[in-house]
Amino acid sequence: TYSEHPARAVAEAARLLRPNGRLLLTTLARHEHRAAVAPFGHCNLGFRREDLLGYARRAGLAVQSCQGISRERRAPHFEVLSLLARKPA
């Protein structure tokens, strides 16, 4: 949400991991609430699960899980996605 180049950010994190190291990534799910996030300096409007999976796999990581982990009860009902991936040995 704060990276202008999220695929590059994931690739760099993967590069820095030791073999068998894990990456835990949390972010907002894709949404259309630009006005709600503008004051926080978000560079994009969240991500789809498929986006996160693609970033991790292209970076050479083995994805262990990628799922929604929470959703706000009140509007705008933002959902948080979490990805856990491992760098192969």
N, C-alpha and C positions, 0 to 999 in steps of 0.2 A: 504494500500500500504506500510505502514511503520511497520506493525505488523507481526511478525512471526507466531502468533497464533490469527488470526482475530476473530474466533468464541469465543475464550476466552475473547478477548477485548470487544466484543459486550455484552457478558454475564456479565462482570464486570460493564460495563456502565449501563446495565439494573438493576443490583443489587443496584447500587448507586442512581438510580432515585427514587423520591418520587412517591407515587401512583398518577396517572394521569400525571406524568412527561413525557416529550417528549425527544426523542433522534433524533438528526439530524446528519446523517452520509453522508459524501461526499467522493468519491474516483474515481479513474480512472476505466473505463470499461476495461474488459479483452482486452489485446493487445499482440503483439509479438515483441515489440520494446525494448528488453533488453538493448541494447547499449545506447539508448536514456535516459533511466531512471537510469542506473547504477551509474552515478556520483551523484545522489541524494539519494543513499542508500535505494532504494526500495527493499523490501523483497520478492515481488511477482510481477506478471505482470497484476495487476488489477483484477477485479471481474466481474462475470456475474450477471445479475439482480437476477437470481435464488439463487446465493450464498448469497447475502445480505438478501433476503427474508428468507432464511433458517436460517441464523445466528440470525436474529431478532425473528423469531417465536420460535426457540429452546430456546431462552432466555426469553420467556414468554411475548414478546411484541406484541401489536396489530399494524400491519402495516397500516399506513394511505396512504402512497404513496411510490412508488419506480420507478424512471424513469430517463432517460437521460435528463440532463438539459443544456448541452452545448457540442459543438464539435469544435475542432480547424479547422480553414479554411486552414491552411498550414500543410504539412506533418510533423509529422506522423498522424495527424488528431485524436489526443487523444479525447476521449469522457469522460465526467464527469457524474457519476451517483449520485443520491441523494436519500436517504431513510429517511422517516419521520415515526417514530413509537411512540406509547404511552404505558406506563406501566399501566395496568388496576388498578382500585381502589381496 
